[in-house]
Amino acid sequence: MKIYLSKTRPDHIAARLWLFLVLSVVLSGCVVSTGNTSNTANTNVPVNAESSNTNASNSETQNNVAPLGDDETLTPDQIENGRMDMSWTKYVQLAQPTEQPNPALKKEKWNGISADGANRQPQLPVSGDVEGNSVLHVQILLDRADFSPGIIDGKWGKNSENAVYWLQNREGLTASGQVDHATYQRLVELAGNPGEVVGKTQLTDKDVSGPFVKIPSDIYAKAKLDCMCYESLKEKLAEKFHVSPELLEKLNPKIKIDDLKAGDTLAAPDVRTENQEHSGKIARLEISDGGHYVHALDEQGRLLAHYPSTLGSDYNPSPTGDYKIDSITEKPWWHYQPALLDGGGGANAMIPPGPNNAVGVIWMDLSKPHYGIHGTSSPQTIGYVTSHGCVRLTNWDALELGRWVTKGTPVSFRDTTDRSGKKEAD
C-alpha cells in the first residue's frame, strides 16, 4: 500500500499522479472488513496533507482510515439503544448508589430544556434513564473537567455514567456512576466553579465563516470537493460547543442558526476551549475496548482525562498489548483504495481534509501496523458503534488529546471483547 504526503490538494488528475510518484512511501493501513458485522464498512489510509501540530512528524507514517459514510450512520432508535447499554460495567467495580431520587420532584423531560433551566441547581441524584436540564448541566461540567461525556445532548447514558464513574474513582468518592451530592460538589470544583453552564456567546467572523458544502454520498464526488467541510453553520457551531445540533436549537428556539452572522449572540454551553492549557503532562494512554474509553495518565498513573471512544469490531478487533504514538497529523487526507478493500474494481481517490473527512480532524499514528487514534464525522455515534480496530473519538476530544500528547507516548490496549460481551483479555 502507498501513502502520500502532500501540502496542497492537486487540482487535477495529472498533478495528483505526479505527486503520488514523487512522494509515495510503501506502508500498510488499517484495512476493514468487507464482510459483515453490523455497523461495519470499508476503511482505507488517510494521508497527511497538512499539520499545524508541533508534535507531528514528517517521517513516513502508517495511517488508518475511518469507515465510509454508511458505517457511521445510525438510526435514532439505534443510538437510543446504545445510550442505555451498560456492558461497560463488566470492566469496573461499580459501587451501589448512595442516594435515591426524591419522589416528590417532577421528572424532567428533554422538551423542557432551556438555557435558564440548565443554569439552575440540578435535581440530584442524576442517574439512570433520565434526561433534561439536570443532565445537560452535569454533562457540561463533565466536559469542562476533562471527563468527557462525548456529545452533549441532555440525555443520560453510558458515556456520561462512565465519565462520572472514573471521576469518582480518581477523586476517592463512592464510584457508583451516579451524580450524588458529594460528586456534584467535587465536579463543580473541578469544572472551575462556573457561574453559568450555558451563557450568551457573541459570534465572531471565524465562528460563522464557511465554506459550507453539501457532502455527496459518492466517494468520487467527495474527491472532487475542495474540502470535507461542515455542511452548515449549525453543524459547525454544534461541534464548537460539543453539542448535538438538536440541543443547540433547543437552547435557541427563536433563532434560525444557519442565518446567524458575526456579532449575533447565541445561547451555548460553556465548554472547554480548543486550545485549553493543561497542568499535567501525559505519560501514557490506556485504551479499553470493553470499557469504551481512552485514558490519559501522568507519570504516577493519575488519570488526567477520560474520553469515550469507539473501538474495533468482532471482524476487525482492536489490538492487545503495548505500543506508542509514532506521529500526529492534523487535517489528514484520506486515500481511498478499493483494491485493498475487497479486490474490487474502481479507481483510487484522494478525499480532502475537513471535519467531515472519514478520519475527522486529526490522526495519531500508532506503532502497531494499521492502527491509530482519530476523530470522526459522526460524533453522535461515539461509544455506540464499532470501528475497524482503530480508536475513534469525537473531533473535539481527538483534537484536545492530539495537541496534549506527544510523539513517543506509550499506548496500551486492554479489555478486548468478542462483541458478544465475553471478556477476552485485560
C-alpha positions in Angstrom: 0.0 0.0 0.0 1.2 3.5 -0.7 0.7 6.6 1.5 1.3 10.0 0.2 2.3 13.2 2.0 1.2 16.5 0.4 0.9 20.1 1.4 -1.7 21.2 -1.1 -4.6 19.5 -2.8 -3.9 18.6 -6.5 -6.2 20.5 -8.9 -6.4 17.7 -11.5 -5.6 14.0 -12.0 -2.2 14.6 -13.7 -0.9 16.7 -10.9 -2.2 14.1 -8.4 -0.5 11.2 -10.1 2.8 13.1 -10.3 2.6 13.9 -6.7 2.0 10.2 -5.9 5.0 9.1 -7.8 7.3 11.6 -6.2 6.2 11.4 -2.6 4.9 7.9 -2.1 6.2 5.5 0.5 5.1 1.9 0.9 3.2 1.3 4.1 0.1 -0.6 5.4 -3.1 0.9 6.5 -6.0 -0.3 8.6 -8.0 -2.5 6.2 -11.5 -3.1 7.2 -13.9 -5.9 6.7 -15.8 -6.3 3.5 -17.9 -8.9 5.2 -20.3 -8.0 7.5 -20.7 -7.3 11.0 -23.2 -4.7 12.0 -22.1 -1.1 11.6 -19.0 -2.2 9.7 -17.7 -0.9 6.4 -14.5 -0.5 4.4 -11.7 1.7 5.6 -8.5 2.9 3.9 -5.5 5.1 4.5 -5.6 8.8 5.5 -2.9 10.9 4.1 -1.0 13.7 5.8 -2.0 16.8 3.9 -1.0 19.4 6.4 -0.1 19.6 10.1 -0.2 22.6 12.5 0.8 20.3 15.4 4.3 20.8 16.7 4.4 17.1 17.7 3.7 16.0 14.2 6.3 14.0 12.4 7.4 14.5 8.7 8.8 11.0 8.7 7.0 8.1 6.9 3.8 7.4 8.7 1.5 4.4 8.8 -2.1 5.7 8.9 -5.5 4.2 9.2 -8.8 5.2 7.9 -12.3 5.6 9.3 -15.2 3.9 7.6 -17.2 5.1 4.7 -20.3 7.1 5.4 -22.8 4.3 5.9 -20.6 2.7 8.6 -21.3 5.7 10.9 -25.0 6.0 10.1 -27.3 5.0 13.0 -31.0 5.5 13.3 -32.3 7.4 16.4 -33.5 4.1 17.8 -30.1 2.5 17.4 -28.5 5.5 19.2 -31.1 5.3 21.9 -30.4 1.6 22.5 -26.7 2.3 22.6 -27.2 5.1 25.1 -28.5 2.7 27.8 -26.1 -0.2 27.0 -24.3 -0.8 30.3 -21.9 -3.6 29.1 -19.0 -1.3 30.1 -19.8 -2.0 33.8 -18.4 -5.5 33.4 -15.0 -4.0 33.4 -15.2 -1.9 36.5 -16.0 -2.3 40.2 -19.3 -0.3 40.3 -20.5 0.6 43.8 -24.1 0.8 44.8 -25.7 4.2 44.5 -25.6 6.3 47.7 -28.8 8.3 47.1 -32.4 7.7 45.8 -34.4 10.2 43.7 -36.8 12.4 45.5 -40.3 11.0 44.5 -41.8 14.5 45.3 -39.8 16.1 42.4 -41.3 16.1 39.0 -39.3 14.1 36.4 -37.6 16.3 34.0 -38.1 15.9 30.2 -35.9 16.7 27.2 -38.6 19.1 25.8 -38.2 21.2 29.0 -34.6 22.0 28.3 -33.8 25.7 28.2 -30.8 28.0 28.9 -32.3 29.2 32.2 -33.3 25.7 33.2 -29.8 24.3 32.6 -28.3 27.1 34.8 -30.4 26.2 37.8 -29.3 23.9 40.5 -29.7 20.3 39.2 -32.1 17.8 40.6 -29.8 15.2 42.4 -29.0 12.4 42.2 -28.6 12.1 38.4 -28.5 8.5 37.1 -30.5 6.0 35.1 -32.8 6.6 32.1 -33.2 10.4 32.7 -33.0 13.5 30.5 -33.5 17.2 30.7 -31.9 20.3 32.3 -30.1 18.5 35.2 -28.5 16.1 32.8 -27.4 18.9 30.5 -26.0 20.8 33.5 -23.9 17.8 34.6 -22.7 17.0 31.1 -21.3 20.5 30.6 -19.5 20.3 33.9 -18.0 16.9 33.0 -16.8 18.3 29.7 -15.1 21.2 31.5 -13.5 18.8 34.0 -11.9 16.7 31.2 -14.1 13.8 31.9 -15.8 13.9 28.5 -19.4 12.7 28.1 -18.9 12.8 24.3 -21.6 14.7 22.6 -23.6 16.8 25.0 -27.3 16.1 24.3 -29.2 16.4 27.6 -29.7 12.6 27.8 -28.1 10.4 30.4 -26.5 7.2 29.4 -23.4 5.0 29.2 -20.9 7.8 28.1 -22.0 10.2 30.9 -22.2 7.5 33.6 -18.8 6.1 32.5 -17.3 9.5 32.8 -18.8 10.0 36.3 -17.5 6.6 37.5 -13.9 7.4 36.5 -14.1 10.9 38.1 -15.3 9.3 41.3 -12.7 6.6 41.1 -9.9 9.2 40.8 -11.3 11.5 43.5 -11.8 8.8 46.1 -15.6 9.2 46.0 -18.1 6.3 46.0 -17.7 5.1 42.4 -21.3 4.3 41.5 -21.6 6.3 38.3 -24.4 8.3 40.0 -24.1 12.0 40.4 -24.9 12.3 44.1 -24.4 15.5 46.2 -20.8 14.7 47.1 -19.9 14.0 43.5 -21.7 17.1 42.3 -19.8 19.3 44.7 -16.4 18.0 43.6 -17.4 18.2 39.9 -18.3 21.9 40.3 -14.8 22.5 41.8 -13.0 20.5 39.0 -15.0 22.4 36.4 -13.8 25.7 37.7 -16.9 26.8 39.6 -18.6 28.3 36.5 -21.3 30.9 37.3 -23.4 29.6 34.5 -23.1 26.4 32.4 -25.0 27.9 29.5 -24.2 31.5 28.5 -24.7 34.1 25.8 -21.9 34.0 23.3 -21.2 36.7 20.7 -20.2 35.1 17.5 -17.1 36.2 15.6 -16.2 36.2 11.9 -14.3 33.0 12.5 -17.3 31.3 14.2 -19.6 32.0 11.2 -17.3 31.7 8.3 -17.5 28.9 5.8 -17.1 27.4 3.3 -20.1 25.2 3.8 -20.6 22.3 1.4 -23.1 19.6 0.6 -21.3 16.3 1.2 -22.2 13.8 -1.5 -22.6 10.1 -0.8 -20.5 9.0 -3.8 -16.8 8.6 -2.9 -15.6 10.0 -6.2 -17.8 13.1 -5.9 -16.2 13.6 -2.5 -12.8 13.5 -4.1 -13.8 16.5 -6.3 -14.5 18.7 -3.3 -12.1 21.4 -2.1 -12.7 20.2 1.5 -14.8 17.9 3.5 -16.1 21.0 5.3 -19.1 21.5 7.5 -22.4 21.3 5.7 -24.0 24.1 7.6 -23.3 26.8 10.2 -25.5 24.8 12.6 -23.2 21.8 12.3 -20.1 23.9 12.8 -21.4 25.7 15.9 -22.7 22.4 17.4 -19.3 20.9 17.1 -17.7 24.1 18.5 -19.8 23.8 21.6 -19.7 19.9 21.8 -23.4 19.5 21.5 -25.9 17.9 19.2 -27.5 20.2 16.6 -30.9 19.4 18.1 -29.8 20.6 21.6 -28.3 23.8 20.1 -31.7 24.5 18.5 -33.5 23.7 21.8 -31.4 26.3 23.6 -32.1 28.9 20.9 -35.8 28.3 20.0 -36.4 31.7 18.3 -33.2 31.7 16.2 -32.5 30.2 12.8 -29.0 29.2 13.5 -27.9 28.9 9.8 -28.8 32.6 9.4 -26.6 33.9 12.2 -23.8 36.5 11.4 -20.8 37.8 13.2 -21.9 39.9 16.2 -25.1 37.9 16.8 -25.5 36.2 20.1 -26.2 32.5 20.8 -27.0 30.6 23.9 -24.4 27.8 24.2 -22.7 25.6 26.7 -19.6 27.0 28.4 -17.3 24.0 27.5 -13.5 23.7 27.4 -11.9 25.6 24.7 -10.0 24.2 21.7 -6.6 25.3 22.9 -7.1 24.9 26.6 -3.9 24.7 28.7 -3.4 21.6 30.9 -1.3 21.5 34.1 -0.5 17.8 33.8 1.7 16.0 31.3 0.5 12.9 29.6 3.0 10.0 30.2 0.9 7.2 28.7 -2.5 6.4 27.2 -4.7 3.4 28.3 -7.4 2.3 25.9 -10.2 0.0 27.0 -12.2 -1.9 24.3 -14.9 -3.3 26.7 -14.9 -0.1 28.8 -15.2 2.2 25.7 -12.7 4.8 26.8 -9.3 6.3 26.2 -7.5 7.5 29.4 -4.6 9.9 29.6 -2.4 9.2 32.6 0.5 11.1 34.2 3.8 9.5 35.3 2.3 8.5 38.7 -0.6 6.8 36.9 -3.1 9.5 37.9 -6.0 10.0 35.5 -5.7 13.3 33.7 -8.5 12.9 31.2 -11.3 10.5 30.2 -12.7 10.3 26.6 -15.5 7.9 25.4 -14.4 6.0 22.3 -15.5 3.6 19.6 -13.1 0.7 19.0 -12.8 -2.5 16.9 -15.4 -4.8 15.6 -15.5 -8.6 16.0 -14.2 -8.9 12.5 -11.5 -6.3 12.9 -10.8 -6.3 16.7 -8.7 -3.8 18.4 -5.2 -4.9 19.3 -3.9 -6.0 22.7 -0.6 -5.1 24.1 1.7 -2.0 24.3 2.6 0.4 21.6 3.4 4.1 21.2 2.4 7.1 19.2 4.7 7.4 16.1 3.3 10.7 14.7 0.4 13.2 15.0 -1.2 14.8 12.0 -3.9 17.4 11.8 -6.1 17.9 8.7 -5.4 14.4 7.3 -6.2 13.5 3.7 -7.8 10.1 3.0 -6.5 7.8 0.3 -9.4 5.7 -0.9 -8.1 2.4 -2.5 -10.9 0.0 -3.4 -8.4 -2.8 -4.5 -7.3 -3.0 -0.9 -10.8 -3.4 0.4 -12.3 -6.3 -1.4 -10.2 -6.7 -4.6 -13.0 -5.0 -6.5 -12.7 -2.5 -9.3 -12.8 1.3 -9.3 -10.2 4.0 -9.2 -8.3 5.2 -6.3 -9.3 8.6 -4.9 -8.0 11.3 -2.7 -10.5 12.6 -0.2 -9.6 16.1 1.1 -9.2 17.2 4.7 -12.1 18.6 6.8 -14.3 17.7 9.8 -16.5 15.5 7.6 -13.5 13.5 6.4 -13.8 9.9 7.5 -10.9 10.3 9.9 -12.0 13.6 11.3 -9.6 16.5 12.0 -6.6 14.6 13.4 -4.7 11.3 13.1 -2.5 9.9 15.9 -0.5 7.1 14.3 0.4 4.1 16.4 3.4 1.8 16.2 1.1 -1.2 15.7 0.7 -1.5 11.9 -2.7 -0.5 10.6 -3.8 1.3 13.8 -4.4 4.8 15.0 -6.5 7.2 17.1 -8.6 9.7 15.2 -11.7 11.9 15.0 -15.0 11.3 13.3 -17.6 12.9 11.1 -20.4 11.4 13.3 -19.8 12.4 16.9 -23.3 11.1 17.9 -22.1 7.5 17.3 -19.1 7.5 19.6 -19.4 4.8 22.1 -22.4 3.2 20.2 -20.8 1.5 17.2 -17.7 -0.5 16.4 -14.8 0.8 14.3 -12.3 -1.1 12.3 -9.7 -1.9 15.0 -8.8 1.8 15.3 -9.8 4.2 18.1 -12.3 6.9 17.2 -13.2 9.9 19.3 -15.3 13.0 18.8 -13.4 15.6 16.8 -13.1 17.9 19.8 -11.8 15.2 22.1 -9.4 13.9 19.5 -8.1 17.4 18.8 -7.5 18.1 22.5 -5.7 14.8 23.0 -3.6 15.2 19.9 -2.4 18.6 21.0 -1.8 17.4 24.6 0.0 14.1 23.9 3.5 13.9 22.4 5.2 11.7 19.9 6.6 8.5 21.5 3.9 8.4 24.2 3.2 4.8 25.3 -0.2 3.4 24.5 -1.7 0.2 26.0 -4.8 -1.7 25.0 -6.9 -3.7 27.5 -10.3 -5.3 28.0 -10.8 -6.6 24.4 -14.0 -8.3 23.8 -15.5 -10.6 21.1 -18.6 -8.3 20.8 -20.8 -10.9 22.3 -19.9 -9.5 25.7 -17.3 -12.1 26.6 -14.2 -10.7 28.2 -11.1 -11.9 26.4 -8.1 -10.0 27.8 -7.2 -7.5 30.5 
